[in-house]
Amino acid sequence: MRRLHRFVEKLLNGGRPRPFPADDADADALRVAIELRAARPGSGAPREEFIAGLHRRLARDQADAAPVPVRRRILVGGAVGAAGAAAGVFADRMIVGPPAAVPAAERLTPDIGAWHPVVNAADVAEGAVHGFSAGGVDGFLTRDGGRLRAVSGTCTHQGCRLGVHERTKLRCPCHGALFALDGEVLYHRLKAPIPALPRLAIRQRNGVVEVFVPQGPA
Amino acid sequence: MRYWKSARRGTAEPAGDEPEPRARLHLVHGETYANWEAIYLHNVDRIYRLMFSKVGNRPDAEDLTAEVFLTALRPLRVSATVGEVRAYLLATARTVLAAHWRRTLGREITSIDLELLADNDPAPGAESGVAPGTGGSERRAERLLAALPERYRRVLELRFLHSYTIKQTAAELGLSVGNVKVLQHRALRRAAELDRDDPPAQAPQG
């Protein structure tokens, strides 16, 4: 009874219930508990963060799975991309996809691109690596010798999202490629060489670092 | 089962126009999706609501929804029709849910009845905002509660429908915390007995 009670309490307060070996009577009680909990008004809708997060995860997954060369895939992606503005949309945008909640068209000025605030400049200490996602583009902001620099956070091989590795490198979770913080390729075990990470244009305004996300041909 | 085949992502139809918010998508069975993102955006709400109605909590519903799409999207041909995609997603959801219960409680607590879903939800893209198979769940819960003795009904209503904590419930009913726990437990057991006599697949009576 105790474990059943705990399971039901988790359902009631929105947590993840802990598994336990249930008997027939438990199963019947849980079925009813789930049914009643699901009937609570307004509780069945997914969170927007969840929808956007899964969208990004699927985009990475799709990018990994695609057997076509990266160049071609970007073009195909451009043709069918959600933005529909079609060919030549900035490559990173296509791979990552716009967040579901905010259609790209509302955020970016067509043809020109837009500056997106990323972080307060004061919050980026010397040697810090700040990952960001702005306007559908993932990137990393670093400060080296006082100067700020931003590179794309998307692997140039198949578009997987990079992670920070040992605080001084960017590592691709898909095939293990390593990039320096300035975008240079440090290591890969791929048949063909891969290009360095593109630099992203940044500026400081009122103490805030902004990154430029082009919308037209990049 | 053509859409099971792992096909290369070919040249799909261009999306054509601006991406629309999910709620405004209009698609019918015979049409196809522009790309995998359209498949995702058009179906994620439905699949999540379905999963939530089957597990009753957000963390599991999110995990299972993610599993459905991660499993289903890769082998899906973009040229599959809306109806085919939906059927495939639902079949995947059923498998994923069954595996979830096997893994966690060792027995199937809830399941996805594909035939019932097909009957209840003939029009994909309908603006109802109600997931397939969940439309009747609130009515069912009401019916179930109505059949219970007053004290049992009150404790379940307060805790499950009105999000009262045990303490709040105790204050509301003039009971001790321990009594509320016992009452709630008995009420669930009693409701489960009623539920057994009125399984979900059965058509509503009266």
Contacts between the chains, C-beta under 8 A, distances in Angstrom:
chain1	res1	chain2	res2	distance
A	1	B	185	6.5
A	4	B	185	7.7
A	5	B	181	6.7
A	5	B	185	6.5
A	8	B	184	7.7
A	8	B	188	7.0
A	10	B	57	6.5
A	11	B	56	4.8
A	11	B	57	5.3
A	12	B	159	5.9
A	12	B	160	6.8
A	12	B	163	7.5
A	13	B	165	8.0
A	14	B	57	6.4
A	14	B	58	5.8
A	15	B	57	6.8
A	15	B	59	6.9
A	16	B	57	6.3
A	16	B	59	3.8
A	16	B	60	6.1
A	17	B	57	6.1
A	17	B	60	7.4
A	17	B	104	7.9
A	19	B	103	7.3
A	19	B	104	3.8
A	19	B	105	6.0
A	20	B	105	6.8
A	21	B	105	7.2
A	21	B	106	5.2
A	22	B	105	4.3
A	22	B	106	6.3
A	22	B	107	5.9
A	22	B	109	7.5
A	24	B	107	7.9
A	25	B	189	7.1
A	25	B	192	7.3
A	26	B	105	7.7
A	27	B	105	7.1
A	27	B	107	5.4
A	27	B	108	7.9
A	27	B	109	5.5
A	28	B	189	7.9
A	28	B	192	3.7
A	28	B	193	7.6
A	28	B	195	6.7
A	28	B	196	6.2
A	29	B	188	4.5
A	29	B	189	5.7
A	29	B	191	7.9
A	29	B	192	4.7
A	30	B	105	7.4
A	30	B	109	5.1
A	31	B	109	5.4
A	31	B	110	6.0
A	31	B	192	6.9
A	31	B	195	6.5
A	32	B	144	7.0
A	32	B	188	5.8
A	32	B	191	4.5
A	32	B	192	4.8
A	32	B	195	5.1
A	33	B	56	6.7
A	33	B	160	7.4
A	33	B	188	5.9
A	34	B	53	7.9
A	34	B	54	6.9
A	34	B	55	6.4
A	34	B	56	3.6
A	34	B	109	6.8
A	34	B	110	6.1
A	35	B	53	7.9
A	35	B	56	7.7
A	35	B	137	6.3
A	35	B	140	6.6
A	35	B	141	5.9
A	35	B	144	7.3
A	35	B	195	7.5
A	35	B	200	7.8
A	36	B	141	5.3
A	36	B	144	7.4
A	36	B	145	7.7
A	36	B	156	6.0
A	36	B	160	3.9
A	36	B	161	7.0
A	36	B	191	7.6
A	37	B	56	3.9
A	37	B	57	7.4
A	37	B	160	5.4
A	38	B	52	6.1
A	38	B	53	4.3
A	38	B	54	7.8
A	38	B	56	5.3
A	38	B	134	6.8
A	38	B	137	5.5
A	38	B	141	7.8
A	39	B	137	5.5
A	39	B	138	4.5
A	39	B	140	7.6
A	39	B	141	3.6
A	39	B	142	7.7
A	39	B	160	7.2
A	39	B	161	6.4
A	40	B	160	6.2
A	40	B	161	5.4
A	40	B	162	8.0
A	40	B	163	6.8
A	41	B	161	7.2
A	43	B	52	7.3
A	44	B	48	8.0
A	44	B	49	4.7
A	44	B	52	4.9
A	44	B	53	6.5
A	44	B	131	6.9
A	44	B	134	6.5
A	45	B	45	7.3
A	45	B	48	7.7
A	45	B	49	7.0
A	46	B	44	6.6
A	46	B	45	6.1
A	46	B	48	3.9
A	46	B	49	7.4
A	46	B	52	7.9
A	46	B	61	7.8
A	46	B	62	7.4
A	46	B	65	7.2
A	47	B	58	7.6
A	47	B	62	7.8
A	50	B	48	7.6
A	50	B	62	5.2
A	50	B	65	7.8
A	51	B	41	8.0
A	51	B	44	5.6
A	51	B	45	7.7
A	54	B	40	7.7
A	54	B	44	6.9
A	54	B	62	7.9
A	54	B	65	7.1
A	54	B	66	5.2
A	54	B	69	6.5
A	55	B	37	7.3
A	55	B	40	6.4
A	55	B	41	7.6
A	57	B	66	6.9
A	57	B	70	7.4
A	58	B	36	7.2
A	58	B	40	6.0
A	58	B	69	5.8
A	58	B	70	6.9
A	58	B	73	6.0
A	59	B	37	7.8
A	61	B	70	6.1
A	61	B	73	7.4
A	61	B	74	7.1
A	62	B	9	7.7
A	62	B	36	5.9
A	62	B	73	6.8
A	62	B	74	7.5
A	65	B	74	5.2
A	66	B	9	6.1
A	67	B	8	6.4
A	68	B	8	7.3
A	68	B	9	7.6
A	76	B	9	7.2
A	76	B	11	6.7
A	79	B	11	7.2
A	79	B	12	8.0
A	79	B	14	5.5
A	80	B	12	4.9
A	80	B	13	7.5
A	80	B	14	6.0
A	80	B	15	6.0
A	80	B	34	6.0
A	80	B	35	4.2
A	80	B	78	7.9
A	81	B	15	7.0
A	81	B	35	7.4
A	81	B	37	7.8
A	82	B	15	6.6
A	82	B	19	4.7
A	82	B	35	7.2
A	82	B	37	4.7
A	82	B	38	7.5
A	82	B	41	7.8
A	83	B	19	6.6
A	84	B	14	7.2
A	84	B	15	4.2
A	84	B	16	6.4
A	84	B	17	5.9
A	84	B	18	5.9
A	84	B	19	6.3
A	86	B	14	6.5
A	97	B	37	6.0
A	98	B	19	7.4
A	100	B	22	7.4
A	100	B	41	6.0
A	100	B	44	7.9
A	103	B	18	6.9
A	103	B	19	5.0
A	103	B	20	7.8
A	103	B	21	7.1
A	104	B	19	7.2
A	105	B	18	5.5
A	105	B	19	7.4
